[in-house]
Amino acid sequence: MTAPLLEVEGVERRFGGVRALAGASFTVGGDGIVGLIGPNGAGKTTLFDTIAGRQVPDAGRIRLSGQDVTRWPPQRRAALGLQRTFQECRVMPGWTLRENLLFAARPRGLAGALAAAFTRRDRLPGWAPARAEALLRLATLEAYADAPASVLSFGQRRMVEIAAALMTRPRWLLLDEPAAGINPGLLDALSRFLRAAHEEGGGLFLIVEHNMEFIMGLAARIVVMHGGAVLEDGAPEVVRASPRVVEAYLG
């Protein structure tokens, strides 16, 4: 029997007297796009950080494909196949789009760091150039492949950041508010890109998002947090109709 792709079991986290997570639990059995929503202070970011390895919970377990990673550092989880983005867009504006993506394909650890100290191009895996071109096409940014990222709009740079995170074909991709600050006219393009990327590579896309229209139209499943715990979990239409969610958040 195949283990669930992600298990969050009774996770608790305190910061002094503040209980940021209060026994948060949910399971994702296999591939999919899952939204993680909730009002400010619900515990979304803290839970996200415990899954990514930036926070160690005070209690509970995080399992990836059945493997207990609760106390693993982020780099060890990355080696297993977990990648994430952050609320602030992290691209190198003076580098071309192609260079940004190729850099993300570099070997990590000491060998990769030493190579990066001398050049952006050495020690690249053989598959990296073709993978970068494919992702730029998915994002409809191939025309800018050799242009510096600085010429792009904020939303386009966000897609470059996501494409870079996808370079190594992660099994788990955690996206922290990808729609934040993006011009509404580009949100459809971002949604299409994420759908196409998931169809192409599979895995779990777990997305923290405040833009309800965006995430409800993208994710097949929504996990709602409130007070550090999971309040509701289901399809977008189930979440929209939940009186508890309406009272706590959507109303």
Buried (B, 14 or more C-beta within 10 A) or exposed (E): EEEBBBBBBBBBBBEEEEBBBBBBBBEBEEEBBBBBBBBEBBBBBBBBBBBBBBBEBBEBBBBBBEEEBBEBEBEEBBEBBBBBBBEEBBBBEEBBBBBBBBBBBBBEEEEBEEBBEEEBEEBBEEEBBEBBBBBBEBBBBBEBBEEBBEEBEEBBBBBBBBBBBBBBBBBBBBBBBBBBEBEEEBBEBBBBBBBBBBEEBEBBBBBBBBBBEBBBEBBEBBBBBBBBBBBBBBEBEEBBEBEEBEEBBBE
